[in-house]
Amino acid sequence: MTVGLIRLLVKFPKEIFRIEFPKIVNKVVKNLRTKDNDERQFARKVLVEIVRITGPYFFHYILKELKYFLKEGWEMHILNFTVFTLI
């Protein structure tokens, strides 16, 4: 559903996209903080699709959000693996 929302948002005017895009990315990145491995893998797949849809223009924003939300102990390993997956 998230990927469908991003595909739809890309077709909207840039002002609306810039308002709604961060909200969606924040929700997906917050799912990476859970200890459930299946949920984290699904969130990574969604992030990969978001990067494919939006292209390199918003990749820096996704990295910034990942660094902001994943900064404690075991979350650093998730951050590294997620960034490697996105690249």
C-alpha positions as CSV (number, residue, x, y, z in Angstrom):
1,M,0.0,0.0,0.0
2,T,2.8,2.4,0.8
3,V,4.4,1.9,-2.6
4,G,1.1,2.6,-4.3
5,L,0.8,5.8,-2.3
6,I,4.3,6.9,-3.4
7,R,3.4,6.1,-7.0
8,L,0.3,8.2,-6.7
9,L,2.1,11.1,-4.9
10,V,4.7,11.3,-7.7
11,K,1.9,12.3,-10.1
12,F,0.7,15.1,-7.8
13,P,2.1,18.6,-7.8
14,K,5.5,19.0,-6.1
15,E,4.2,21.0,-3.2
16,I,1.9,18.2,-2.2
17,F,4.6,15.6,-2.7
18,R,7.0,17.5,-0.5
19,I,4.5,17.6,2.3
20,E,3.3,14.0,2.2
21,F,6.5,12.2,1.2
22,P,8.3,12.7,4.6
23,K,5.3,11.4,6.5
24,I,5.3,8.1,4.6
25,V,9.1,7.7,4.8
26,N,9.0,8.3,8.6
27,K,6.4,5.6,9.1
28,V,8.4,3.1,7.0
29,V,11.7,3.9,8.8
30,K,10.0,3.6,12.2
31,N,9.1,0.0,11.3
32,L,12.8,-0.7,11.1
33,R,13.1,-0.1,14.9
34,T,11.1,-3.2,15.8
35,K,12.8,-6.4,16.8
36,D,10.6,-8.5,14.4
37,N,12.9,-9.5,11.6
38,D,10.1,-10.1,9.1
39,E,8.7,-6.6,9.6
40,R,12.2,-5.1,9.2
41,Q,12.7,-7.0,5.9
42,F,9.4,-5.8,4.6
43,A,10.2,-2.2,5.5
44,R,13.6,-2.5,3.7
45,K,11.8,-3.8,0.6
46,V,9.4,-0.9,0.7
47,L,12.3,1.6,1.1
48,V,14.0,0.0,-1.9
49,E,10.8,0.4,-4.0
50,I,10.5,4.1,-2.8
51,V,14.1,4.8,-3.9
52,R,13.4,3.2,-7.3
53,I,10.2,5.2,-7.8
54,T,11.6,8.6,-6.6
55,G,15.1,8.2,-8.0
56,P,18.2,9.7,-6.5
57,Y,16.6,13.0,-5.8
58,F,15.1,11.9,-2.4
59,F,17.8,9.3,-1.5
60,H,19.5,11.8,0.8
61,Y,16.3,12.5,2.7
62,I,15.8,8.8,3.3
63,L,19.4,8.4,4.5
64,K,18.9,11.4,6.9
65,E,15.7,9.8,8.3
66,L,17.5,6.5,8.8
67,K,20.3,8.1,10.7
68,Y,17.9,10.1,12.8
69,F,15.7,7.1,13.9
70,L,18.4,4.4,14.0
71,K,21.1,5.6,16.4
72,E,21.1,3.3,19.5
73,G,23.1,0.2,20.0
74,W,21.6,-2.7,18.0
75,E,19.8,-0.2,15.7
76,M,23.2,0.8,14.2
77,H,23.5,-2.7,12.7
78,I,20.1,-2.3,11.2
79,L,21.1,1.1,9.8
80,N,24.2,-0.3,8.2
81,F,22.4,-3.3,6.6
82,T,19.6,-1.1,5.4
83,V,21.9,1.4,3.8
84,F,23.8,-1.4,2.1
85,T,20.6,-2.8,0.8
86,L,19.5,0.6,-0.6
87,I,22.8,1.1,-2.3
